[in-house]
Amino acid sequence: MRFIKLDLLTLLISLFLFASCERAATIGLEVDPTNAIQGNLIDTATIRSRTMKEEAGNTSSLARYPLGFLNDQALGTTTSSLALSVNVPNDAYSFGTNAVLDSAVLVLNYAGEFYGDSTVNYNIDVHQLNNNLAKETSFLSNRTYAFNSTVLANYTGKVFPTTPIKVTDVLTGAKDTIKTNTPQLRIKLNNSFITSNIVGLSETSLKYNSYFQEAFKGLYVQVKPSAQGSMGNGGIMFFDLTTNSTSGIMLYYRKQNTSTATLTDTVSVNFPISTGRAFNAASVSHTYSTDVQSQLDADPKQQFSTTFLKPLGGLRTKLAFPYLKKMKNEIGGKIVVNKAELIIDLSSGTDVAPFRAAPRLALYRTDIAGQRTNLPDNDVGTSTTPGDFRANTATFGGYFDSTKKRYVFSITAYMQDLIDGKTEDYGTYLAVTPTSTFDFNPSFGVGARAIIGSFSKVPAAGDNLIKLNIYYTKSN
């Protein structure tokens, strides 16, 4: 009986295996061919690019303020000057009895950024503003500020934006000491001017900050125009004028001791230059090279082999993707963009010192009203689903790859929206942005520029290109 059951079990297993072998040829026939998914890559989608002038930007509350003269043979020259508000140390400040000024120094704290040639001598003049900067209502970068022609101070020499500096710390009633400060530019001011316009002011003018600013107006700092031609490539230095900075006019003076008329006290006091208490501004101007100007003047439909990106309100590049409107019809069916990358080559040989390539670029679009806005791939506000690629700003890209000499952006969501017609391309732009903080507004906290490639349907080896790779699947 036991053997009969075993034979029956063997027979059943054999029948099952035989039936399975017969159905092997039909595997997959249950899938509807009309729903088959196909993977594809498009890497020849047309991209149009144009060099355009950047818009003027607000410079009243910058993280760092630019000063200098840059002579870039490929792009042209940039000049940036500073209009500075000076503030009282505190309300009702008093210099005491019989105050005598020993010296006054304009102290500008470097902000850790410099672009250009630090080996040349810089020639910097300081003037008094004609008007009270605190009463101004516009601080656009292309503005100019009237100033008195009298030179209150001049600095001629090299600059050291990253080198700490040793200074004498004057202590009232104690021995002076030497201390090490963060990197600073120190310019000695005219004693007679400071005596008349600060130390000698009335109690009323020193009572409130607004009164003092009405009396003193402020300072204008510029690279001396007549010296710019002798500065070679020059450079742009950046200064920290935030509330954490000690930038200001440092006064060293003597006054009568309060306890006895036979002794004097030595005092140091800082009249701060700070965006936390008043406005400061940068005044920036550009002249463009022949190559740049020819693009700016050309027919908008004309394409060039390179385009230009320049910060400080200089140049940006406008992109357009005309093929995307045809793509859906040509491919047919539903298109799902799995991945889209915009690859931007740096033009060969354009990052030679001192003109290193911009460490980061911004990529943004404009809306129907012409307002700048983030691409969905760089805007967490466009997604309500945790983990959605639209919220993954960390992988958006735009950083310079110094090995491959290029910038790469991940723009999957943006391409999907353009293909689906959910978003209209009113303008897509590339511009320079600071490394630490992405900002699609005109950038004044960085000096580096970039010369980038253009689109080619049939790229040759070694071409500098803008290229769009779209990886997609479609259902028939």
C-alpha positions in Angstrom: 0.0 0.0 0.0 2.8 2.3 0.8 4.4 1.7 -2.7 1.1 2.5 -4.5 0.9 5.9 -2.8 4.5 6.6 -3.7 3.8 5.8 -7.4 0.8 7.9 -7.4 2.7 10.9 -6.0 5.5 10.4 -8.6 2.8 10.4 -11.4 1.2 13.6 -10.2 4.6 15.5 -10.0 5.5 14.3 -13.5 2.2 15.6 -14.9 2.7 19.0 -13.2 6.2 19.4 -14.6 5.0 18.3 -18.1 2.2 20.9 -18.0 4.7 23.6 -16.9 7.0 22.8 -19.8 4.1 23.1 -22.3 3.2 26.6 -21.0 6.8 28.0 -21.1 6.4 29.1 -24.7 3.5 31.3 -23.7 5.3 33.3 -21.0 4.7 37.1 -21.5 1.7 36.7 -23.8 -0.5 38.0 -21.0 1.1 41.5 -21.2 -0.7 43.9 -23.5 1.8 45.0 -26.2 0.2 48.5 -26.2 1.3 49.0 -22.6 5.0 48.0 -23.2 7.5 50.4 -21.7 10.5 51.6 -23.7 13.6 53.4 -22.4 15.2 56.1 -24.6 17.8 58.9 -24.6 17.6 62.2 -26.4 20.9 64.1 -26.4 20.5 66.3 -29.4 17.5 68.5 -28.3 18.1 72.0 -29.7 19.1 74.6 -27.1 19.3 78.3 -28.1 21.6 80.6 -26.0 22.2 84.3 -25.9 24.4 86.6 -23.9 22.3 89.3 -22.2 23.0 92.2 -19.9 22.1 91.5 -16.3 19.6 93.8 -14.6 20.7 96.3 -11.9 20.3 94.9 -8.4 19.7 96.3 -4.9 23.0 96.8 -3.0 21.8 98.2 0.3 22.0 95.0 2.3 24.7 92.8 0.9 26.5 90.1 2.8 29.8 91.5 1.3 30.5 94.7 -0.6 32.6 94.9 -3.8 35.4 97.5 -4.3 37.9 97.5 -7.1 38.8 97.7 -10.8 39.0 94.5 -12.9 40.4 94.5 -16.4 39.3 91.3 -18.1 40.4 91.2 -21.7 37.8 88.6 -22.7 34.8 90.3 -21.1 35.8 94.0 -20.5 36.3 96.1 -17.4 34.3 96.3 -14.1 34.6 99.2 -11.6 32.9 99.1 -8.2 32.9 101.9 -5.7 31.3 102.2 -2.2 29.0 104.7 -0.6 29.2 104.3 3.1 27.1 105.6 6.0 29.0 106.3 9.2 27.3 106.0 12.6 27.8 107.3 16.1 29.0 104.7 18.6 26.0 105.4 20.8 23.5 108.2 21.2 24.8 111.4 22.9 28.4 110.4 22.4 30.8 112.8 24.0 34.5 113.3 23.3 35.0 114.8 26.7 36.9 117.9 27.6 39.7 119.4 25.4 39.7 116.4 23.0 42.7 116.3 20.7 42.8 113.9 17.8 45.9 111.8 17.3 44.8 109.9 14.3 41.8 108.6 12.4 41.8 105.4 10.3 39.1 104.0 7.9 38.9 100.3 8.8 37.2 98.0 6.2 37.1 94.3 7.2 37.7 91.9 4.3 34.9 89.4 3.7 37.1 86.4 2.6 36.5 86.9 -1.1 38.9 88.3 -3.7 39.0 88.0 -7.5 41.8 89.2 -9.7 45.5 89.9 -9.3 46.7 90.4 -5.7 50.3 91.1 -6.8 49.6 94.6 -8.2 49.4 97.9 -6.3 46.0 99.3 -5.8 45.3 103.0 -5.6 42.3 103.9 -3.5 40.8 107.3 -2.7 38.4 108.3 0.0 36.0 111.3 -0.4 33.1 112.8 1.5 29.6 112.2 0.1 27.7 115.4 -0.8 24.3 114.0 0.3 23.1 112.1 3.4 23.1 108.5 2.3 20.5 107.6 4.9 17.9 109.7 3.1 18.3 107.8 -0.2 15.5 105.6 -1.3 17.1 103.6 -4.1 20.4 101.7 -4.0 20.5 100.0 -7.4 23.9 98.9 -8.5 24.0 101.2 -11.6 23.5 104.4 -9.5 26.2 107.0 -9.0 26.7 109.1 -5.8 27.8 112.7 -5.8 30.9 113.3 -3.7 33.3 116.1 -2.8 36.4 116.2 -5.0 38.8 116.7 -2.0 40.7 113.5 -1.3 40.4 112.7 2.4 42.7 109.7 2.3 44.6 107.6 -0.2 45.9 104.0 0.0 48.5 102.9 -2.5 49.9 99.4 -2.2 49.1 95.7 -2.3 46.0 94.2 -0.6 46.0 91.2 1.7 42.4 89.9 1.9 43.3 86.7 3.9 46.1 87.9 6.1 45.4 88.8 9.8 46.8 92.2 10.8 48.4 93.3 14.1 47.2 96.7 15.5 47.7 98.6 18.6 44.8 98.4 21.0 44.5 101.6 23.0 43.1 101.1 26.5 42.0 104.0 28.6 43.9 104.0 31.9 46.0 101.0 31.0 49.1 100.1 28.9 48.5 99.8 25.1 48.7 96.3 23.8 49.3 94.7 20.4 46.4 92.4 19.2 45.8 90.4 16.0 42.7 91.4 14.1 40.9 89.7 11.2 42.2 90.8 7.7 41.5 94.5 7.2 42.2 97.4 4.8 43.3 100.4 6.9 43.4 103.8 5.3 44.7 106.8 7.4 42.2 109.8 7.1 43.0 113.5 7.1 43.3 114.7 10.7 42.1 118.2 10.0 39.0 117.0 8.2 38.0 114.5 11.0 38.7 117.1 13.7 36.3 119.6 12.0 33.7 117.1 10.9 33.5 114.6 13.8 35.5 115.6 16.9 34.4 119.2 16.7 30.7 118.6 16.1 28.2 120.0 18.5 26.5 118.0 21.2 23.3 118.2 19.1 24.9 116.6 16.1 26.2 113.8 18.2 23.0 113.2 20.1 21.3 110.9 17.6 22.5 108.9 14.7 20.2 110.7 12.3 21.6 114.0 13.4 25.1 112.9 13.0 24.5 111.5 9.5 22.9 114.8 8.4 26.0 116.6 9.6 28.7 114.1 8.3 26.9 112.7 5.2 29.2 109.6 4.7 32.2 108.5 2.7 32.8 107.5 -0.9 35.6 105.0 -1.6 36.8 104.3 -5.1 39.8 103.0 -7.0 41.5 106.2 -8.3 40.3 106.6 -11.9 43.6 108.0 -13.2 45.5 105.0 -11.7 43.3 102.2 -13.2 45.3 101.9 -16.4 48.5 101.1 -14.4 46.9 98.3 -12.4 47.2 95.5 -15.0 44.4 93.0 -14.5 43.4 94.6 -11.3 40.9 92.9 -9.0 37.7 93.1 -6.9 38.0 92.9 -3.1 35.0 92.4 -0.9 34.3 93.9 2.6 32.1 92.8 5.5 29.8 95.7 6.6 27.4 93.6 8.7 26.6 94.1 12.3 29.3 91.6 13.3 32.0 93.6 11.6 34.3 96.2 13.1 34.4 98.2 9.9 34.2 102.0 10.6 36.2 105.1 11.3 38.6 104.3 14.2 39.5 107.5 16.2 42.5 107.7 18.5 42.4 110.9 20.7 43.4 112.4 24.0 41.1 114.1 26.5 41.3 115.7 29.9 41.1 113.3 32.8 37.8 113.6 34.6 39.4 113.5 38.1 42.3 115.9 37.6 43.2 118.6 35.1 46.9 117.6 35.0 46.3 114.2 33.4 45.0 113.1 30.1 43.3 109.9 29.0 44.0 108.2 25.6 40.9 106.9 24.0 40.0 104.9 21.0 36.5 104.7 19.6 34.9 103.3 16.5 32.3 105.1 14.5 30.9 102.0 12.8 30.0 101.4 9.2 27.2 98.8 9.5 24.2 97.7 7.4 22.5 97.0 10.8 22.3 100.8 11.5 22.2 102.5 8.1 22.4 101.9 4.4 25.6 101.3 2.4 25.7 100.8 -1.3 27.9 99.7 -4.2 28.1 101.6 -7.4 29.1 99.3 -10.3 29.8 100.1 -13.9 30.8 97.8 -16.9 32.4 98.3 -20.2 32.3 95.3 -22.5 34.9 93.7 -24.8 34.4 93.7 -28.6 33.3 90.0 -28.5 30.7 90.6 -25.8 29.4 93.8 -27.4 29.0 92.1 -30.8 26.7 89.5 -29.1 24.7 92.2 -27.3 24.2 94.1 -30.6 23.5 91.1 -32.9 20.2 89.8 -34.2 18.5 87.9 -31.4 18.3 84.8 -33.7 22.0 84.7 -34.3 23.9 82.0 -32.3 27.5 82.1 -31.1 30.0 79.5 -30.2 30.3 80.9 -26.6 28.3 83.0 -24.3 29.3 85.0 -21.2 28.4 85.1 -17.5 29.6 88.0 -15.4 28.5 88.9 -11.8 28.2 92.3 -10.2 25.2 93.1 -12.5 27.2 92.3 -15.6 26.0 89.5 -17.9 23.8 86.4 -17.9 22.8 83.8 -20.6 19.3 83.2 -21.8 18.4 79.6 -22.8 15.5 78.3 -24.8 14.4 74.7 -25.6 12.4 74.9 -28.9 12.4 71.2 -29.5 10.4 70.2 -26.5 7.2 71.4 -28.0 7.7 69.0 -30.9 9.0 66.2 -28.9 5.7 64.9 -27.6 4.2 64.8 -31.1 7.3 63.2 -32.8 7.6 60.5 -30.2 3.9 59.9 -29.6 2.2 58.6 -26.5 2.8 59.4 -22.9 6.3 60.6 -22.1 7.7 60.1 -18.6 11.0 61.9 -18.0 13.2 59.6 -15.8 16.1 62.0 -15.7 17.1 65.2 -17.4 20.6 66.9 -17.2 21.8 70.2 -18.5 25.5 70.0 -19.1 27.4 73.2 -19.7 31.0 73.1 -20.8 33.4 75.8 -19.8 35.1 77.2 -22.9 38.6 75.8 -23.2 41.4 78.0 -21.9 39.1 80.6 -20.3 39.9 79.8 -16.6 43.6 80.9 -16.7 44.7 82.8 -13.6 43.8 85.3 -12.4 40.4 84.7 -14.1 39.4 81.5 -12.5 36.0 80.0 -13.4 32.9 80.9 -11.3 32.6 78.1 -8.6 28.8 78.0 -9.0 26.1 79.0 -11.4 22.4 79.7 -10.9 19.7 78.4 -13.2 16.3 79.9 -12.9 13.3 80.9 -15.0 10.9 83.9 -15.3 7.2 83.7 -14.9 4.5 85.3 -17.0 5.0 88.6 -15.2 8.8 88.5 -15.8 9.6 87.8 -12.2 12.5 85.5 -11.4 11.6 82.1 -9.8 13.2 78.8 -9.1 12.9 75.8 -11.3 10.7 73.1 -9.8 13.8 70.9 -9.2 15.2 73.6 -7.0 12.0 74.7 -5.2 10.7 72.7 -2.3 7.5 74.8 -2.5 6.4 73.0 -5.6 6.1 69.6 -3.9 3.8 68.4 -1.1 5.1 64.8 -1.3 8.1 63.8 1.0 10.9 62.5 -1.2 9.6 64.0 -4.4 12.4 64.8 -6.8 11.0 68.3 -7.1 12.1 69.0 -3.5 15.6 67.5 -3.9 17.5 70.8 -4.1 20.7 69.2 -2.9 21.1 67.4 -6.2 20.1 70.4 -8.4 23.8 71.0 -9.2 25.4 74.0 -10.8 28.8 73.6 -9.1 32.0 73.8 -11.2 33.6 70.4 -11.9 37.3 71.4 -12.2 38.3 68.0 -13.6 35.8 67.9 -16.4 35.6 71.7 -16.8 31.8 71.8 -16.7 28.6 72.5 -14.8 25.7 70.1 -14.5 22.1 70.7 -13.5 19.5 68.1 -12.8 16.2 69.5 -14.3 14.0 66.5 -14.5 10.9 68.1 -13.1 11.3 71.2 -15.3 11.6 69.2 -18.5 8.6 67.1 -17.6 6.5 70.2 -17.0 7.6 71.9 -20.3 6.8 68.7 -22.2 3.4 68.3 -20.6 2.6 71.9 -21.1 2.1 72.6 -17.4 4.8 75.3 -17.5 5.5 77.8 -20.3 9.1 78.8 -20.9 9.0 82.5 -20.6 12.8 82.6 -20.2 15.4 80.3 -18.6 18.6 81.9 -17.5 22.1 81.1 -16.3 24.0 83.5 -14.1 26.8 83.5 -11.5 25.8 82.9 -7.9 27.7 82.7 -4.6 29.0 79.3 -3.7 27.4 79.1 -0.2 24.0 80.6 -1.0 22.0 80.0 -4.2 20.4 83.3 -5.4 18.8 84.0 -8.7 19.0 87.7 -8.1 21.9 89.7 -9.6 25.0 88.7 -7.6 27.3 91.2 -6.0 29.1 89.0 -3.5 31.3 87.1 -6.0 33.7 88.3 -8.6 34.4 85.2 -10.7 33.0 84.9 -14.2 32.5 82.1 -16.8 32.7 81.8 -20.5 30.6 78.8 -21.6 30.0 76.7 -24.7 27.0 76.7 -27.0 24.7 74.1 -28.6 25.7 71.9 -31.6 23.5 69.2 -33.2 26.6 67.3 -34.4 29.3 68.0 -31.8 32.9 67.5 -32.8 35.5 66.2 -30.4 36.7 68.9 -28.1 33.8 71.2 -28.7 32.6 73.4 -25.8 28.9 72.7 -25.6 25.6 73.2 -23.8 23.9 69.8 -24.0 20.6 68.5 -22.7 20.3 64.8 -21.9 16.7 63.5 -21.5 16.2 59.9 -20.4 12.6 59.0 -20.8 10.1 56.1 -21.2 6.9 56.1 -23.2 3.8 53.9 -23.5 2.4 53.3 -26.9 
